[in-house]
Amino acid sequence: MKRLFVLFLRLLFLFIAVKSASAASQQVLPGEVWRDNRGEEIQAHGGGILHWKGAYYWVGEDRTQSNDPEKRYVACYASKDLVHWTFRAQILVLADPEHLGANWVLERPKIFHNPRTGKFVLYFHLDDVRYKVARVGVAVSDRIDGSYSYVKSFRPLDQESRDIGQFIDDDGSAYLIFESRRTKGFFIAKLSDDYMNVEKQVSFLRAPLEGGALVHYNGLYYLLGSHMTGWRANPNVYATSPSLSGPWTEFKDIAPPEANTYQAQSTMLLKIIGSKRTSVIFMGDIWKPRTLWDSRYLWMPVQIGSGELHLPSPHPWLLNAKTGGTTIE
Ligand code: GAL
């Protein structure tokens, strides 16, 4: 009887241990269809993530097939574990704001929270069908997942701006990364106090790259980008610097060049500061230009440190957003 009771206790502990481990670690399936709480494919392409009051908010291009073709949409999802995403709202539903004409473009939306004004500020790439306008658009909201109102568009630092990326440094200061074809380079620029403008150039890297993503890890800045081949994937590259203003190293491949970034293009490097460790996730888009709504996400934890950054080949992996732990299966 006693032995039976001990066995029962053991089984109970095992059950609890397995349950809590599986509750904490969640599986990410790079390149697979990723569904939200409604069972719909997540529409957050070319997106960005903001950590806000204990939850992660993922915003991106909403390419839902049934959207009004005259309008452009940005969707917002929330999650605590970075794997199960609850659809919050289409936070921006915008009709052509600047007479851009048919098939105008809104891409790569990112949100910032301004500590001074309390507002959430949404930046995006705004363009016409030929990508000649090359501006950023700005919209604001009082709530992270509220309805954002369009404010204006402009060329940051008076430069052409196409793909944008966002970076928030450890001290909270906010930067926009943007590609500028005429200068054949990549800008990192600081936002103004209220985040409504792009104020100060911090770095210019003479490298024709886009899909800019930046992370600060263990005393070094890692800047990553893709070459300019439109929707087609190419070998993404990175450079490092001890300071945001440089000097930056030469660019190096993040994966074997023949792997072609596993058909993905960078959109963000997400730093997860967990209770046990800090991990960095490569967030990329596997674009499907003919069926953009079915474009996939390639998220993988990168091997990073001492000036090296490596994107492993995609495999299912486990993420524990609380501890920061990642395990590739
Ligand atoms: C990519 C860019 C995407 C989109 C696409 C259009 O290079 O990163 O955001 O603009 O080109 O061809």
Residues whose N, C-alpha, C, O or C-beta is under 5 A from the ligand:
A	BS01	GAL	E107 D163 G211 T229 G230 W231
